[in-house]
């Protein structure tokens, strides 16, 4: 007579199919967690490398500009020949004395940013004050403007997040907030507004923005971004498969802050959209030009659609922000 217990006889038969499936699922979950963690570490390292390289190139341009006043045509080869750079950068391209664009591993959405706000637009690098460079005047192709529209307060606004204060022609945001106008403005035109940025991580102005279900679905933001080395940054927002983030972590364009521009002072901001071209001016001086938004957007984030909405608005992303927008006009 056999004395083998039922448990022992069960062990002789090996694992059941159910147990094997459970083990495979657990291994799959562990593998996914490990892959995600490794990817985040790699993206963080790439982001830091891009930020460091950008600072190096900008310092070289500043040194070159000090010895070549009034000249704007310069290449990386010139910077290397003049010993301003040790070698040509593989992460950024120098277009002229005022324009540096991402290249190599710093393009095509390969760099994720450290969070600063939900979806954050948040990706940003540690704050670094960078000495400004002189911005050369830029000729802008004439556009066919729609009738001038002054956006009234407060009924014309969609307040999506936060609690901005509206008083006549002024909107004051203390903390994090996102808002757009309700009436479509068209995809081409000039947005003009007076902004007074007192403190915080920066602010953004929404352009070509679209809403879905009362939330931002796509758009551009022109930002004074303290967290991105205290620069003007043009960012792209839009849906993308397999990612919960609307924001493209790689800027579409980056420009230095003009000399003498200070916090807690009103500054006239003007942004013109004409077909594929964008031109941004501060206090009458051109600070950023993007000749082809589609090309620049696809270089930054090839998997995101290029925004075509007709709303404008504003956003902040840190809870210590204080900014006031006055007399917003779209023409």
N, C-alpha and C positions, 0 to 999 in steps of 0.2 A: 504494500500500500504506500502511495507517494505521500511524503510529508511536506512537499513544496507548498508554500503559502500562495494565495491568490495574487498578492502584491508581487511576489517573485516571478510567478508565471506571467504577469503583465509586463514586468521589466524585460523578460526574455523576448517579448514581441517587439521591443523598441518603441520609439516615440510615435504618437499618432499623427495623422495628417494635420489635425487642428493645432497640435503643439508645434509642428514644423512651421505652419503658417504664422503663428504668433511670434515665433523666434525670428522669422524673416521680417515681419513688420517692425519688430523692436530694433533689429539691426538697421533697417532702412531709416527709421527715425533718428537713430544715433548718427548714422552716416550723414543725413541731411543737416543735423545740428553742427557737426564737425565741419562740413563743407561751407556752411553759412558763416561760421566763426572765422575760418581761414580766409574766406573771401573778404570779410569786413576788415580783417587785419591788413590784407593786401591793399585794399582800397584806401585805408588810412595812411599806409606808408606812401602810396602814390600821391595822395593829396598833399602830404607834407613835402614830398620831393618837388611837386609842381609849385607850391607856395615858395619854397626856398629858392628854386631856380628863377621864378618871376622876380623876386627881390634882387637877386644877383644881376639879372639883365637890366632892371630899372636903375640900379645904382650905376651900372656901366653907362647907360644912356644919360644919366644926370651928369656924370663926370665928363662925358663927351660934349654935352650941351654947354657946359661951363667953359670949355676951350674952343667951342665953335658957335658963338652966339649968332642967332638969326638964321642958322642953317637947319634944315629939316630932313634932307635926304641923307639917310645913313643905313647901312646894312650890318649884319653880324660880322661880315668879313672886315668892314671898316673898324668895328669895335675890337676885333682880335688883332688886326694890324697895328692899331694904336695902343695895344696892351691894356685896354679897358676890360676885356674878357680874356680868360685863359684859353678858351676854345669856343667854337660855335655851339650854341645850345641845341639839344635834341628835343627839348620840351616846349620851347617857345620860338616863334619867328618874329623878327623885327621888321616891320613894314616901313616905318620912318621914325623920326625922333619922338613922336608922340603916340605911336601905335605898336603894341605888342600883342600877338594873338597866340593862343595855345597851339601846340603841335605835338606829334608823336603820342606818347602815353597820356598826355594831358588833354586829348581831344576824344571825340566819339563816346562821350559818357563814361570814359574809363576811370574817372576820378570821382569818388563819392565824397560828399562833404560832411563835416561834423555837424550834428544837429544844433540849431539855435532856435527853431520854432517848429511847430507842427508842419510837416511836409515842407517842410520847413523852410523852406527857403532857407531853411535853416542851414543847410550845408554852408559852413563857413570855416575859414581858417582862423587861427588865433589872431587877435587884433594887433596890427603893427602900423605905426605911423610912418608913412613914406613921404619924403620931401617931394612937393609937387614940381612939375615941369611946366614950362611955358607952352601954351597951346596955340598952334598956328591957326589963323583964320581959314575957314573952309567955305568954298563956293557951293551952294546948295541949288540943285536943279529946281526951277519954279514948279509949283504945284497948283492944281485947280482946287480951290478951297470951297468948302460948303459954307452956307451962311453962318455967321458968328453966333454961338449959343453960349450964354452964361448959365451955368447949371445952378438953379435956385436951391435954397436950403429950407427945411430939411426934406421936403417931400420927394425930391428927385433921387434920393439915395436908397440903395439896397444895403443895409447893414448886415453883413454875413457873420462876422464875429466881432467881439468886443463891444465897447460902449462909447463911441465917439460923441463929443459934445458939438452941437450945431447951433450957430448963432449968426443969423443973417448970412453973409457971404463967407463966413469963416467956419472951418471944421477943425476942432482940436482933438487930438488923439493922445490919451495918457494910457500907456500899456500897449498890449497887442490887439490889433483890430484889422479887419478887412472889409472894404466897402466898394461898391461900384454904383454908377448912375443907373437909373431905370430906363431912360430913353436912349435907344441906339444912336450913336454919334456918327457912324460910318467908319470904314477902315482907313480912309485917307484924311489928313487934315493936320492942324497944329493945335496942340494942347498947351495952354499957358497958365501958370499958377504961381503965386508967391508962397514960398515955404519958409517957415522958421523952425529949424531943428535945434531944440535946446539940449537934449541928452538922449542917451540910449544907444542901441546897436545900429540904428539907421532907419530909413523909410523907403518905400517904393511907390511908384506911380504905375498903375495898371494901364496897358494899352492893348488894343485888339483882343479884348477879353470876352469870353463866352461863359454863360452860366448853364448848369444842368441841375435841375431839382433844387434850385436856390443856392447852389454852391459853385465855386470856381471850377471850371472844367478845362479851360485853356486860356493862354494869354502871354504877353510879355510884361515884365516889370523893369522899369528904369529905376535903379536904386542908388542911394547914397549908403554904402555898405561899410560901416566901421569895422565889422568883423572880417571883411575881406581886404585887410590892409588899408582901410580908410580910403576907398576908391569908389568911383561910379562904376556900376556893374549892370549890364543888360542880361536878364535871366529869362529863360523859356520855361513855360509851364504847360503840361498837357498829359493826357492819359498814355499809358504804355503797358503792354501786356506783361504779366508776371512781376509787376512792381506796384506797391501801394503809393509810391511817391509821385506827385504831379510835377514837382520841380526837377529840372535838369540840373545835375550837380555841377556841370561844367558851364561857366558863363559864356554867353554868346559873344560878348564884348566887354572889355575892361578899359577904363580911362582914369588918369590921375585927377586928383582934386586940384582946381586952379589955385595958384599962389594967392594968398590973402583971404581965401574963403574961410569963414569962421562960423562956429556954432552960435546959436542964440541971436543970429542976425537974419533979417528977411532977405531971401535970394529969389530972383526971378528965374523960374524954370520954364523952358520952352522946348517942346519935343515935336518934331515934324515927321509925319509918316506920308510917304509918297510912293505908292507901288511897293517895290522891294526895298526902298531906301529909308533909312532912319537917320535923323540928325538931332542931337540934343545940345542945347545951349544953356549956360548958367550966366545970369547977369549980362547977357548979350555976347558972350564969348563961346564959340563952339568947343565942346568938350568931348564929343563922341560922334563919329560917323560910321554907319554900317551900310555900305553900298548895296548889299544883297542879303536881305534877311533870311531868305530861304537857304541860300548856300551856307551862311554862317550858322543857322540853326541846325542844319543837317550835319555840319562838322562837329558841333557841340554834342548833339543828341540825335543820332540818325534814326532812332526808333520812335521818336515823338513827332506828331503832326505839327506843321507850322501853323500858329494861331491865325485865325481869320475873323475873329469876333469883332463887334462894333461897340463894345462898352469900354469906358475908362473908369479909373478909380484910384484908390490909395490903399496901402497896407503898411503895417508895422508888425514886428515879430518878437520883440522883447518887452518884458513887463516893466522896465525902467524907462521906456521911451516917452518923450514929450515932444510933439510936433504939431504945428498949426499950418493949415493950408487956407489961403485966402484968394478970393476972386478967380476961381477956376473958370477958364473960358476955352471953348473948343471951336475952331473955325476951319 
